[in-house]
């Protein structure tokens, strides 16, 4: 068993706004939140066992440049889409070798979900 722990950094302008998007709208769990002088700088969120993200506002010039590719089994994909659409999350179509459903966070970071 490997002892590696990894997370994807997602560059955002405001961590608390991003927490609300990822947790309240996309169903992620808030695992940690670090602040300095009352301002959130980093938050760890996850969904399931394989998707851990660190939302950070420490490099504002990089905000909105992230792309996350997440493949889900058909049943889970359909359930996820239904869940987020009920919450008003806007999706759009795309193509990257196969059709995609794309979700953008408030900063423009994109989550690519290949259509099963």
LOKOLKOL-694508 format. One record per residue (C-alpha): residue number from 0; residue in three letters; chain; x, y, z. Coordinates in Angstrom, 3 decimals. Last residue first. Layout:
# LOKOLKOL-694508
n:NUM res:ALA chain:A c1:X c2:Y c3:Z
...
This chain:
# LOKOLKOL-694508
n:115 res:UNK chain:A c1:-20.590 c2:7.422 c3:-20.365
n:114 res:UNK chain:A c1:-20.423 c2:11.194 c3:-20.931
n:113 res:UNK chain:A c1:-16.949 c2:12.354 c3:-19.982
n:112 res:UNK chain:A c1:-17.090 c2:14.733 c3:-16.995
n:111 res:UNK chain:A c1:-14.808 c2:17.741 c3:-17.327
n:110 res:UNK chain:A c1:-14.686 c2:20.149 c3:-14.360
n:109 res:UNK chain:A c1:-13.650 c2:23.622 c3:-15.406
n:108 res:UNK chain:A c1:-12.116 c2:26.457 c3:-13.405
n:107 res:UNK chain:A c1:-13.971 c2:29.629 c3:-14.459
n:106 res:UNK chain:A c1:-13.741 c2:31.525 c3:-11.170
n:105 res:UNK chain:A c1:-17.301 c2:30.761 c3:-10.004
n:104 res:UNK chain:A c1:-16.860 c2:27.043 c3:-10.852
n:103 res:UNK chain:A c1:-17.485 c2:25.756 c3:-14.352
n:102 res:UNK chain:A c1:-19.205 c2:22.436 c3:-15.106
n:101 res:UNK chain:A c1:-18.566 c2:20.604 c3:-18.359
n:100 res:UNK chain:A c1:-20.390 c2:17.544 c3:-19.688
n:99 res:UNK chain:A c1:-18.164 c2:15.840 c3:-22.186
n:98 res:UNK chain:A c1:-18.509 c2:14.060 c3:-25.522
n:97 res:UNK chain:A c1:-15.504 c2:11.962 c3:-26.552
n:96 res:UNK chain:A c1:-11.889 c2:12.646 c3:-27.462
n:95 res:UNK chain:A c1:-12.231 c2:15.907 c3:-25.579
n:94 res:UNK chain:A c1:-15.570 c2:17.362 c3:-26.583
n:93 res:UNK chain:A c1:-17.834 c2:19.816 c3:-24.839
n:92 res:UNK chain:A c1:-21.349 c2:20.274 c3:-23.612
n:91 res:UNK chain:A c1:-22.460 c2:22.769 c3:-21.028
n:90 res:UNK chain:A c1:-23.642 c2:22.564 c3:-17.465
n:89 res:UNK chain:A c1:-25.375 c2:25.161 c3:-15.310
n:88 res:UNK chain:A c1:-25.805 c2:24.354 c3:-11.636
n:87 res:UNK chain:A c1:-29.349 c2:25.190 c3:-10.557
n:86 res:UNK chain:A c1:-29.559 c2:22.920 c3:-7.509
n:85 res:UNK chain:A c1:-31.816 c2:20.444 c3:-9.347
n:84 res:UNK chain:A c1:-29.168 c2:20.420 c3:-12.111
n:83 res:UNK chain:A c1:-26.569 c2:19.387 c3:-9.529
n:82 res:UNK chain:A c1:-28.431 c2:16.283 c3:-8.347
n:81 res:UNK chain:A c1:-29.595 c2:15.163 c3:-11.785
n:80 res:UNK chain:A c1:-26.070 c2:15.429 c3:-13.119
n:79 res:UNK chain:A c1:-24.664 c2:13.481 c3:-10.151
n:78 res:UNK chain:A c1:-27.295 c2:10.728 c3:-10.449
n:77 res:UNK chain:A c1:-26.656 c2:10.307 c3:-14.178
n:76 res:UNK chain:A c1:-22.884 c2:10.172 c3:-13.659
n:75 res:UNK chain:A c1:-23.261 c2:7.705 c3:-10.766
n:74 res:UNK chain:A c1:-25.347 c2:5.335 c3:-12.898
n:73 res:UNK chain:A c1:-23.065 c2:5.665 c3:-15.916
n:72 res:UNK chain:A c1:-19.796 c2:5.100 c3:-14.017
n:71 res:UNK chain:A c1:-17.893 c2:8.327 c3:-13.406
n:70 res:UNK chain:A c1:-14.849 c2:9.837 c3:-15.098
n:69 res:UNK chain:A c1:-13.408 c2:13.013 c3:-13.601
n:68 res:UNK chain:A c1:-11.163 c2:15.396 c3:-15.542
n:67 res:UNK chain:A c1:-10.272 c2:18.586 c3:-13.674
n:66 res:UNK chain:A c1:-9.287 c2:21.742 c3:-15.539
n:65 res:UNK chain:A c1:-7.795 c2:24.695 c3:-13.726
n:64 res:UNK chain:A c1:-7.064 c2:28.184 c3:-15.078
n:63 res:UNK chain:A c1:-9.762 c2:30.133 c3:-13.234
n:62 res:UNK chain:A c1:-7.505 c2:31.726 c3:-10.665
n:61 res:UNK chain:A c1:-3.799 c2:31.627 c3:-11.603
n:60 res:UNK chain:A c1:-3.134 c2:35.347 c3:-11.040
n:59 res:UNK chain:A c1:-4.751 c2:35.012 c3:-7.615
n:58 res:UNK chain:A c1:-1.942 c2:32.760 c3:-6.310
n:57 res:UNK chain:A c1:-2.768 c2:32.358 c3:-2.599
n:56 res:UNK chain:A c1:-6.509 c2:31.995 c3:-3.144
n:55 res:UNK chain:A c1:-6.475 c2:28.238 c3:-2.681
n:54 res:UNK chain:A c1:-9.010 c2:25.436 c3:-3.079
n:53 res:UNK chain:A c1:-7.330 c2:22.111 c3:-2.353
n:52 res:UNK chain:A c1:-9.151 c2:19.287 c3:-4.087
n:51 res:UNK chain:A c1:-9.554 c2:15.589 c3:-3.271
n:50 res:UNK chain:A c1:-11.408 c2:13.371 c3:-5.745
n:49 res:UNK chain:A c1:-10.791 c2:9.643 c3:-5.458
n:48 res:UNK chain:A c1:-12.455 c2:8.398 c3:-2.306
n:47 res:UNK chain:A c1:-15.807 c2:10.099 c3:-2.689
n:46 res:UNK chain:A c1:-16.072 c2:13.854 c3:-3.031
n:45 res:UNK chain:A c1:-13.431 c2:15.983 c3:-1.419
n:44 res:UNK chain:A c1:-12.779 c2:19.486 c3:-0.167
n:43 res:UNK chain:A c1:-9.679 c2:21.032 c3:1.391
n:42 res:UNK chain:A c1:-9.751 c2:24.753 c3:1.969
n:41 res:UNK chain:A c1:-6.969 c2:27.298 c3:1.646
n:40 res:UNK chain:A c1:-6.601 c2:31.053 c3:2.204
n:39 res:UNK chain:A c1:-9.715 c2:31.897 c3:4.224
n:38 res:UNK chain:A c1:-9.564 c2:35.456 c3:5.542
n:37 res:UNK chain:A c1:-9.877 c2:36.204 c3:9.268
n:36 res:UNK chain:A c1:-6.270 c2:37.375 c3:9.649
n:35 res:UNK chain:A c1:-5.059 c2:34.059 c3:8.221
n:34 res:UNK chain:A c1:-7.398 c2:31.219 c3:7.361
n:33 res:UNK chain:A c1:-7.169 c2:27.490 c3:6.854
n:32 res:UNK chain:A c1:-10.243 c2:25.346 c3:6.096
n:31 res:UNK chain:A c1:-10.336 c2:21.563 c3:6.288
n:30 res:UNK chain:A c1:-12.373 c2:18.580 c3:5.159
n:29 res:UNK chain:A c1:-15.359 c2:20.287 c3:3.511
n:28 res:UNK chain:A c1:-17.356 c2:17.541 c3:1.784
n:27 res:UNK chain:A c1:-18.274 c2:17.832 c3:-1.900
n:26 res:UNK chain:A c1:-21.901 c2:17.792 c3:-3.043
n:25 res:UNK chain:A c1:-21.572 c2:19.914 c3:-6.194
n:24 res:UNK chain:A c1:-23.891 c2:22.767 c3:-5.173
n:23 res:UNK chain:A c1:-23.429 c2:23.231 c3:-1.417
n:22 res:UNK chain:A c1:-19.918 c2:21.809 c3:-1.060
n:21 res:UNK chain:A c1:-18.166 c2:22.845 c3:-4.300
n:20 res:UNK chain:A c1:-20.002 c2:26.145 c3:-4.755
n:19 res:UNK chain:A c1:-20.105 c2:27.183 c3:-1.088
n:18 res:UNK chain:A c1:-16.443 c2:26.275 c3:-0.649
n:17 res:UNK chain:A c1:-15.622 c2:28.357 c3:-3.725
n:16 res:UNK chain:A c1:-17.292 c2:31.415 c3:-2.209
n:15 res:UNK chain:A c1:-15.306 c2:30.808 c3:0.999
n:14 res:UNK chain:A c1:-12.027 c2:30.471 c3:-0.908
n:13 res:UNK chain:A c1:-12.287 c2:33.737 c3:-2.828
n:12 res:UNK chain:A c1:-10.203 c2:34.300 c3:-5.970
n:11 res:UNK chain:A c1:-9.674 c2:30.647 c3:-6.840
n:10 res:UNK chain:A c1:-6.784 c2:28.408 c3:-7.863
n:9 res:UNK chain:A c1:-7.619 c2:24.722 c3:-7.672
n:8 res:UNK chain:A c1:-4.762 c2:22.613 c3:-6.382
n:7 res:UNK chain:A c1:-5.243 c2:18.884 c3:-6.961
n:6 res:UNK chain:A c1:-4.647 c2:16.715 c3:-3.954
n:5 res:UNK chain:A c1:-2.186 c2:13.955 c3:-3.248
n:4 res:UNK chain:A c1:-1.397 c2:11.552 c3:-0.445
n:3 res:UNK chain:A c1:1.250 c2:8.927 c3:-1.041
n:2 res:UNK chain:A c1:1.623 c2:6.204 c3:1.565
n:1 res:UNK chain:A c1:1.344 c2:3.407 c3:-0.967
n:0 res:UNK chain:A c1:0.000 c2:0.000 c3:0.000
